[in-house]
Amino acid sequence: MKSSGLKPDKVVFTTLISYFCQAQRVDEAVQFLQKMRQEGCKPDVVTFNVVIGGLCRERRFDEALRMLEMLPYEGIFLNKSSFRITLNFLCKYNDIEKAFRLLGLMLVRGFTPYFATSNQLLLQLCEAGRPADARIALEGLLDVGFNPEPSSWVLLIETVCREETTACF
């Protein structure tokens, strides 16, 4: 491409990065992201969402979370999909500590998770014996209009009651 005088643009780089992520070659995708920047082509939110999704598919959650936390300081503002991709994978792989932390970051930045993911996170917090965290998560979610399924309410109430009864003895 370069030999013919053409310079790759954002679409070309993002397509290559997406290919590498789908082929489970995320390290190469990250290298192309760096090359993209070095060549003066500014990646956009779509490009970063592709990389974040690739990192999450390989369960490289710390790297994905670092990207979510640091990119705004570089002037790159992510969208709700950026956060939802990561939260969905964290819940899928039952990494509730990181999911709980990400939920807080999402809510602070004004993003709401998908209904099913929110419900799943609340259930996982309860099942892990973390009713205080479930309550904090629920309060934040209720503030943005989330309404859990009836089965989630039952589990939340049962977990809180069980924990409070245990604490009394």
Secondary structure as GFF3:
##gff-version 3
##sequence-region A 1 169
A	DSSP	three_ten_helix	2	4	.	.	.	ID=ss1
A	DSSP	alpha_helix	10	22	.	.	.	ID=ss2
A	DSSP	alpha_helix	26	38	.	.	.	ID=ss3
A	DSSP	alpha_helix	45	57	.	.	.	ID=ss4
A	DSSP	alpha_helix	61	70	.	.	.	ID=ss5
A	DSSP	three_ten_helix	71	74	.	.	.	ID=ss6
A	DSSP	alpha_helix	80	92	.	.	.	ID=ss7
A	DSSP	alpha_helix	96	108	.	.	.	ID=ss8
A	DSSP	alpha_helix	115	127	.	.	.	ID=ss9
A	DSSP	alpha_helix	131	143	.	.	.	ID=ss10
A	DSSP	alpha_helix	150	168	.	.	.	ID=ss11
###
